[in-house]
Amino acid sequence: MPAVDPGEIDKFEQLAERWWDPEGEFKPLHRIQPLRLDYIRSVVDLADKRVLDVGCGGGLLSEGLAASGAKVTGLEPGEGAIGAARAHLAGSGLDVDYRQAELGDFLTENPAPFDVITCMEVLEHVPDPGELMRQCAELLRPGGLLFFATLNRTVRAYAMAIIGAEYVLGWLPKGTHDWDRFITPGEMADHLRHAGLAPREFRGMIFNPLTNSFRLGDDVAVNYLGHAERPEA
């Protein structure tokens, strides 16, 4: 089974020109961007670290990582998304090496290890997240860190991420998510271990409708993020 889904790539390619519109179809990513970037920076000093941003899309996280001092490579199979990333980068004053490729092909051509790999809001869109984790692990140096973010396969996640975000609030286009591809933390931990990585932490990204904001917490029933380490030996 391939690690990517052409149908999912096409779905996001149709929205490529809207990546940097904070009120557009990628509004939720803009909303959680500070939260996930702060989480990464709380775990690792990004200064001069070689970072691979897998499934970088239009470059939201890639630019944040670069602004934090990392040497970033942004990887994305979609031509339109990479075009949007490069166009925005031109006016940002930052330095990101964007590559249009699937991770498996990139792995074959670029075996040099990275200090940090990010794979955020990607795993719920691929048919084989375990294979994607294995490929990430091969590109991670011993002692390196993998950061991930995805959606839990719970009734509450279905209600909030699909019914709420796609149909009620209109934050996302209808059909953005497939509940069957959501990943429980237990499944995520298994994928990481089978890839030779050691899970270190799972944190919930919790939306508070009263304050209209996200925060980190212990509740992983809907969105969660975390990190794993490739052991030294």
Summary of the structure (lengths in Angstrom):
residues: 233
radius of gyration: 16.4
end to end distance: 29.5
largest distance: 48.8
contacts: 767
relative contact order: 0.15
helix: 41%
strand: 25%
